[in-house]
Every structure is written in structure tokens, then in C-alpha cells.
Amino acid sequence: MITTSDIYEILSDRVKDFGIKAVYDSWNPIKSHLKEEAIVIVTSTPIEPDTYWERAYAHVNICVPDRLGETDTIRLKELERMAAMFAYTPIVGKYDGSTYRITKGPLGKERDDALKCSYVNLALLFEILNVR
């Protein structure tokens, strides 16, 4: 059985490929102006049961702080390209005896003025095989 907390653990291990050390979850969010790049993994979507696959969406937000008071568009573009390649082909694995599959969903850029950063938002469909 895989829970949303497990999804966070699985994804936090996989996003290390972005080379960003600071990884947060939606329960421990960034609370002040962003000073360095960070990743926030949001797994608040409940796991929906189905006959063969249980499904949940997770969002990986790759945050880039403003540089000299302006959006760092060059770094955002680099990270957006990396995010586009993440799960380009479905990722399949096992966790706690359950098989899972991760497929890429929508990808885009957004802004957070309160944190003084912009971020790449990568939605991922996380599916857990519901048969033993």
C-alpha cells in the first residue's frame, strides 16, 4: 500500500536529478522570501481507488528566486526543459511491495510574489497497481 506521504518520499528521491538540495512538502512550506532554488512537492490530492490502478496527482514546483529584483528567466527556461524530460517515458517502480507508475502531466511556469520567486510547475499522475 502506498500513501500520499509515500508518494512524497518517492518523488523527493527522484527529483534529486535537478541538482537542487532544498526539497519541501506542502505540510512544511517555504515561509519567507526565497533565497536559493528549492523544490516543493504537493501531494494533497487524495488517492482515488479504481479497479486496477489507484490514482493521485502530485505537483513538483521547482522554485527560482528573483535575481536583482527580477525573474530569472534564463534559469526558469533551463529548469522547464529539465522538467519536460522528467518522466518523458513513464517511470515504473516498486515501493513497500506495491508497483507504481508515474507519468508526466501538464507543465507550466507560475509566479509567487510573496516568496519573490517564479517556478516551474510539473503535474505528475501517480498510479498504484491495485492488484496483488
C-alpha positions in Angstrom: 0.0 0.0 0.0 1.3 3.5 -0.9 0.0 6.6 0.8 0.4 10.3 -0.2 3.3 10.5 2.3 5.0 7.7 0.4 4.5 9.5 -2.9 6.3 12.5 -1.4 9.2 10.2 -0.4 9.4 8.5 -3.8 9.3 11.9 -5.6 11.8 13.6 -3.3 14.3 10.9 -4.1 13.7 11.2 -7.9 13.9 15.0 -8.1 17.5 14.9 -6.9 18.4 14.8 -10.6 17.5 18.5 -10.8 20.6 19.2 -8.5 18.5 21.3 -6.0 19.2 20.4 -2.4 16.2 22.1 -0.7 13.1 19.9 -1.0 9.9 20.8 0.8 6.4 19.3 1.1 3.1 21.1 1.2 3.0 20.5 5.0 6.3 22.3 5.6 6.1 25.1 3.0 8.6 27.9 2.4 7.6 30.8 4.7 9.8 33.7 3.7 11.4 35.2 0.6 13.2 32.5 -1.3 16.9 32.9 -1.2 18.0 29.8 -3.1 16.4 27.4 -5.5 14.0 24.9 -3.9 11.5 22.2 -4.9 8.1 21.9 -3.3 6.3 18.6 -3.8 2.5 18.9 -3.3 0.7 15.6 -2.8 -2.6 16.9 -1.4 -4.8 15.1 -3.9 -6.4 12.1 -2.3 -5.7 8.7 -3.8 -8.7 7.6 -5.9 -9.5 3.9 -6.0 -10.2 2.1 -9.2 -10.4 -1.5 -10.4 -6.7 -1.9 -11.4 -5.0 1.4 -10.6 -5.3 3.9 -7.7 -4.6 7.4 -8.9 -3.3 10.6 -7.4 -1.8 13.8 -8.8 1.3 15.3 -7.4 2.8 18.7 -8.3 6.5 19.3 -8.4 7.2 23.0 -8.1 10.8 24.0 -9.0 11.3 27.4 -7.5 13.8 30.0 -8.7 14.4 33.2 -6.6 14.3 36.5 -8.3 17.7 37.8 -9.3 18.4 41.5 -8.6 14.6 42.0 -8.2 13.6 40.4 -11.5 12.5 37.0 -12.7 15.5 34.8 -13.6 14.0 33.8 -17.0 17.2 32.0 -18.2 17.2 29.6 -15.2 13.5 29.1 -15.4 13.9 28.1 -19.1 16.6 25.6 -18.2 14.5 24.0 -15.4 11.4 23.9 -17.6 13.4 21.9 -20.2 14.6 19.5 -17.5 11.1 19.2 -16.1 9.8 18.4 -19.6 12.2 15.5 -19.8 11.3 14.2 -16.3 9.0 11.2 -16.8 9.2 11.7 -20.6 8.6 8.0 -20.6 6.6 6.6 -17.7 8.6 5.7 -14.6 7.7 2.4 -13.1 8.9 1.2 -9.7 8.1 -0.7 -6.5 7.7 0.7 -3.1 6.6 -1.2 0.1 5.6 -4.2 -2.1 3.4 -2.1 -4.4 4.0 -1.3 -8.0 3.6 2.3 -9.2 3.8 4.2 -12.4 4.5 7.9 -12.8 3.5 9.8 -16.0 4.0 13.4 -16.9 1.0 15.7 -16.9 0.8 19.5 -17.6 3.9 21.6 -17.4 4.0 25.4 -17.0 5.5 28.4 -15.2 4.0 30.5 -12.5 4.8 33.4 -10.2 4.7 33.8 -6.4 5.2 37.5 -5.5 5.0 36.7 -1.7 8.1 34.5 -2.0 9.7 36.7 -4.6 10.2 33.8 -7.0 8.9 32.1 -10.1 8.5 28.4 -10.5 8.1 25.6 -13.0 5.0 23.5 -12.1 5.1 19.9 -13.2 2.0 17.8 -12.6 2.5 14.1 -12.4 0.0 11.3 -12.4 1.0 8.8 -9.8 -0.7 5.4 -10.2 -0.5 2.5 -7.8 -1.3 -1.0 -9.1 -4.3 -2.2 -7.1 -3.8 -5.9 -7.6 -1.6 -8.4 -5.8 
